[in-house]
Amino acid sequence: GELRDTQVVESAPLSLEKMTFVRFVLCCVVEILVLPVTILQFMGVWDPMYKKVFPYLMRKTTTTINDKMGKVKKELFDQLPEFASSSGLTVLEVGCGSGANFAFYPWGCKVICVDPNPNFRSMLEGSAATNEHVKVEKFVVASGEDLSQVASESVDAVVCTLVLCTVENVDAVVKEALRVLRPGGAFFFIEHVAADNKTWLHFIQHVIQPAWRYFGDGCYLTRDTRAKLEKANFSKLNVKHIVTPLMSLIKHQIVGYGVK
């Protein structure tokens, strides 16, 4: 089915020239406020500690996201069977987390789960047990930029939902996704993006970013993921901008798929 475009542009345009200095000053203030965390990160303490806590913080968050985004996810993932091969449908999910997407996957599909955080394993196993209609083949602890444990042209679809905002290199992740996809396979995504640069929301996203990256597991509110995907080597790109009922900072999202 076609994805509905419910794009809404906020009012309250900003004078970019006048606000640049103010934004810079406020970003500096936020950087000072999170300086203790920055020091812990530099010492190699923060990331391992937060990765143990993050899965539990995400447990309730993913439930809320599924409740509010269920219709969008169903509409998108209902198209997965179109890309199944003769042996069935094999999905590689990058940044699988706790397995929140399993409920929306088609019956009988095989899923290879990839996440850089090994602390999601127990929750992932719980989701797999609850969603018996999918078969989790394995859990690979790896970043999206390095899918070397997955053979080239071995999967029918790659899925990323609210993941490309956290990776270090979007281009590298997409390149790896294209490598592991069989010809004709598809890269499915739901990702939040920066608001229009003439809005107050865009201004706030930039101001809060220095703190958000630490407490959002490396998430970038200001990333223009759509531009990255449009430049990728897809034979076809189906992408829609939507305004979701999620919190304002991440309500602007893109949804769709790119075909290899």
VEXDREN-2710 file (C-alpha; in Angstrom, 1 decimal):
% VEXDREN-2710
k/r/px/py/pz
1/GLY/0.0/0.0/0.0
2/GLU/1.0/3.6/-0.4
3/LEU/2.4/5.4/2.6
4/ARG/0.4/8.5/3.5
5/ASP/2.3/11.8/3.5
6/THR/1.1/13.9/6.4
7/GLN/3.8/16.5/6.3
8/VAL/3.2/19.6/8.4
9/VAL/5.5/22.6/8.5
10/GLU/5.6/24.6/11.7
11/SER/5.2/28.3/11.7
12/ALA/7.4/30.7/13.7
13/PRO/10.1/31.1/11.1
14/LEU/13.6/32.0/12.5
15/SER/16.0/34.6/11.2
16/LEU/19.0/32.3/10.8
17/GLU/21.5/35.1/10.9
18/LYS/20.2/36.6/14.1
19/MET/19.8/33.3/15.9
20/THR/23.1/31.6/15.0
21/PHE/25.0/33.4/17.8
22/VAL/22.3/32.7/20.4
23/ARG/22.2/29.0/19.4
24/PHE/26.0/28.8/19.7
25/VAL/25.9/30.4/23.2
26/LEU/23.2/28.1/24.4
27/CYS/25.0/25.0/22.9
28/CYS/28.0/26.0/24.9
29/VAL/25.9/26.3/28.1
30/VAL/24.6/22.8/27.5
31/GLU/28.1/21.5/26.8
32/ILE/29.2/22.9/30.2
33/LEU/26.2/21.3/32.0
34/VAL/27.1/17.9/30.6
35/LEU/30.8/18.3/31.1
36/PRO/30.9/15.6/33.9
37/VAL/29.4/13.1/31.4
38/THR/31.9/14.2/28.7
39/ILE/34.7/13.5/31.1
40/LEU/33.3/10.1/31.9
41/GLN/33.0/9.4/28.2
42/PHE/36.6/10.4/27.6
43/MET/37.7/8.1/30.4
44/GLY/35.8/5.2/28.8
45/VAL/33.4/4.9/31.7
46/TRP/30.1/6.4/30.5
47/ASP/29.4/4.3/27.4
48/PRO/29.8/0.8/29.0
49/MET/27.8/1.9/32.0
50/TYR/25.0/3.5/30.0
51/LYS/24.7/0.5/27.6
52/LYS/23.8/-1.6/30.6
53/VAL/21.0/0.8/31.6
54/PHE/19.7/1.7/28.2
55/PRO/17.8/-1.5/27.4
56/TYR/15.7/-1.0/30.5
57/LEU/15.0/2.6/29.7
58/MET/13.9/1.6/26.3
59/ARG/11.5/-1.1/27.5
60/LYS/8.7/1.3/28.2
61/THR/9.7/3.7/25.4
62/THR/9.4/1.0/22.7
63/THR/6.0/0.0/24.0
64/THR/4.8/3.6/23.7
65/ILE/6.4/3.9/20.2
66/ASN/4.6/0.8/19.0
67/ASP/1.3/2.0/20.4
68/LYS/1.6/5.4/18.6
69/MET/3.4/4.1/15.5
70/GLY/1.7/0.7/15.0
71/LYS/-0.3/1.8/12.0
72/VAL/2.8/3.2/10.3
73/LYS/4.8/0.1/11.0
74/LYS/2.1/-2.2/9.9
75/GLU/1.6/-0.3/6.6
76/LEU/5.3/-0.4/5.9
77/PHE/6.1/-4.0/6.9
78/ASP/3.0/-5.4/5.2
79/GLN/5.1/-4.8/2.1
80/LEU/7.9/-7.1/3.2
81/PRO/6.5/-10.3/1.6
82/GLU/6.8/-8.6/-1.8
83/PHE/10.5/-9.1/-1.5
84/ALA/10.6/-12.7/-0.4
85/SER/12.7/-15.1/-2.4
86/SER/11.7/-18.7/-3.4
87/SER/13.0/-20.0/0.0
88/GLY/11.0/-17.6/2.0
89/LEU/11.6/-14.2/3.6
90/THR/14.8/-13.5/5.4
91/VAL/15.1/-10.1/7.2
92/LEU/18.2/-8.6/8.7
93/GLU/17.3/-6.0/11.4
94/VAL/20.1/-3.5/12.2
95/GLY/19.8/-2.1/15.7
96/CYS/17.2/-4.6/16.6
97/GLY/17.2/-3.6/20.3
98/SER/14.5/-5.6/22.2
99/GLY/12.8/-6.9/19.1
100/ALA/10.0/-4.3/19.1
101/ASN/9.4/-4.8/15.4
102/PHE/8.8/-8.6/15.6
103/ALA/5.1/-8.1/16.1
104/PHE/4.8/-6.4/12.7
105/TYR/6.8/-9.0/10.7
106/PRO/4.9/-11.4/8.4
107/TRP/4.3/-15.0/9.5
108/GLY/7.1/-17.4/8.9
109/CYS/9.9/-14.9/8.2
110/LYS/13.4/-15.6/9.4
111/VAL/15.2/-12.7/11.2
112/ILE/18.9/-12.1/11.8
113/CYS/19.3/-9.6/14.6
114/VAL/22.2/-7.1/14.7
115/ASP/22.9/-4.7/17.6
116/PRO/26.1/-3.3/19.1
117/ASN/24.7/-3.6/22.6
118/PRO/24.9/-7.2/23.9
119/ASN/22.7/-6.2/26.9
120/PHE/19.6/-6.4/24.7
121/ARG/20.0/-10.2/24.4
122/SER/17.6/-11.3/27.2
123/MET/14.8/-8.9/26.1
124/LEU/15.3/-10.0/22.5
125/GLU/14.9/-13.6/23.5
126/GLY/11.7/-12.6/25.4
127/SER/10.3/-10.9/22.3
128/ALA/11.2/-14.0/20.1
129/ALA/9.3/-16.2/22.5
130/THR/6.3/-14.0/22.5
131/ASN/6.3/-13.6/18.7
132/GLU/6.3/-17.3/17.6
133/HIS/5.3/-16.3/14.1
134/VAL/8.9/-15.2/13.4
135/LYS/12.1/-17.3/13.6
136/VAL/15.1/-15.5/15.1
137/GLU/18.1/-17.2/13.4
138/LYS/20.8/-15.5/15.4
139/PHE/21.8/-12.4/17.3
140/VAL/25.0/-10.7/16.1
141/VAL/26.7/-8.2/18.3
142/ALA/28.0/-5.7/15.7
143/SER/27.6/-2.1/14.5
144/GLY/25.6/-1.4/11.3
145/GLU/28.8/-0.2/9.7
146/ASP/30.3/-3.7/10.0
147/LEU/28.1/-6.5/9.0
148/SER/31.0/-8.8/8.1
149/GLN/29.4/-11.7/10.0
150/VAL/26.6/-11.7/7.4
151/ALA/27.3/-13.0/3.9
152/SER/26.9/-10.9/0.8
153/GLU/23.5/-11.1/-1.0
154/SER/22.1/-13.4/1.7
155/VAL/19.0/-11.5/2.9
156/ASP/15.8/-10.3/1.2
157/ALA/15.3/-7.2/3.4
158/VAL/17.2/-5.0/5.8
159/VAL/15.3/-3.1/8.4
160/CYS/16.3/0.0/10.4
161/THR/13.9/1.8/12.7
162/LEU/15.1/4.8/14.7
163/VAL/18.7/3.5/14.2
164/LEU/20.4/5.7/11.6
165/CYS/20.2/8.6/14.0
166/THR/22.6/6.8/16.3
167/VAL/25.2/5.3/13.9
168/GLU/28.6/7.0/13.3
169/ASN/28.4/6.7/9.5
170/VAL/25.1/6.5/7.7
171/ASP/26.7/6.0/4.3
172/ALA/28.7/3.0/5.6
173/VAL/25.6/1.4/7.1
174/VAL/23.7/1.8/3.8
175/LYS/26.6/0.4/1.9
176/GLU/26.7/-2.7/4.1
177/ALA/23.0/-3.1/3.8
178/LEU/23.3/-3.1/0.0
179/ARG/26.1/-5.6/0.2
180/VAL/24.1/-8.2/2.2
181/LEU/20.9/-7.7/0.2
182/ARG/20.2/-10.0/-2.7
183/PRO/19.6/-8.2/-6.0
184/GLY/16.0/-6.9/-5.9
185/GLY/16.0/-6.9/-2.1
186/ALA/14.9/-3.8/-0.1
187/PHE/16.2/-1.6/2.7
188/PHE/13.2/-0.6/5.0
189/PHE/13.4/2.4/7.3
190/ILE/11.5/4.5/9.8
191/GLU/13.8/7.3/11.0
192/HIS/13.4/10.7/12.7
193/VAL/15.0/13.7/11.0
194/ALA/15.8/17.3/11.7
195/ALA/12.9/19.8/11.6
196/ASP/12.8/22.5/8.9
197/ASN/15.7/24.9/9.5
198/LYS/13.4/27.9/9.7
199/THR/11.5/26.6/12.8
200/TRP/12.0/27.0/16.5
201/LEU/12.0/23.2/16.7
202/HIS/15.1/23.0/14.6
203/PHE/16.7/25.6/16.8
204/ILE/15.9/23.6/20.0
205/GLN/17.1/20.4/18.4
206/HIS/20.6/21.9/17.9
207/VAL/20.7/23.5/21.4
208/ILE/19.8/20.3/23.2
209/GLN/22.0/18.0/21.0
210/PRO/25.1/18.1/23.2
211/ALA/23.2/16.5/26.0
212/TRP/20.9/14.3/23.9
213/ARG/23.8/12.4/22.3
214/TYR/24.7/11.0/25.7
215/PHE/21.2/10.2/27.0
216/GLY/19.9/9.0/23.6
217/ASP/22.6/6.4/23.1
218/GLY/24.4/8.5/20.5
219/CYS/21.3/9.8/18.8
220/TYR/21.6/12.9/16.6
221/LEU/18.4/15.0/16.4
222/THR/20.0/17.2/13.7
223/ARG/20.8/14.6/11.1
224/ASP/19.5/14.9/7.6
225/THR/19.0/11.2/7.0
226/ARG/16.7/11.6/4.0
227/ALA/19.5/13.4/2.0
228/LYS/21.8/10.5/2.8
229/LEU/19.3/7.9/1.5
230/GLU/18.6/9.9/-1.6
231/LYS/22.3/9.9/-2.5
232/ALA/22.6/6.1/-1.9
233/ASN/22.9/3.6/-4.7
234/PHE/19.3/2.4/-4.7
235/SER/17.6/1.5/-8.0
236/LYS/14.3/2.8/-6.5
237/LEU/13.6/4.9/-3.4
238/ASN/10.1/5.1/-1.9
239/VAL/10.2/7.7/0.9
240/LYS/7.6/9.8/2.6
241/HIS/7.9/12.5/5.3
242/ILE/5.4/12.2/8.1
243/VAL/4.7/14.0/11.4
244/THR/4.2/11.5/14.1
245/PRO/2.4/11.7/17.5
246/LEU/5.7/11.1/19.3
247/MET/7.5/13.8/21.3
248/SER/8.2/17.0/19.4
249/LEU/12.0/16.4/19.2
250/ILE/11.6/13.3/17.1
251/LYS/8.1/13.8/15.6
252/HIS/9.4/14.5/12.1
253/GLN/10.2/11.2/10.5
254/ILE/10.8/9.5/7.1
255/VAL/9.3/6.2/6.2
256/GLY/9.8/3.9/3.2
257/TYR/12.2/1.5/1.5
258/GLY/15.0/1.5/-1.1
259/VAL/15.4/-1.3/-3.6
260/LYS/18.8/-2.7/-4.5
END
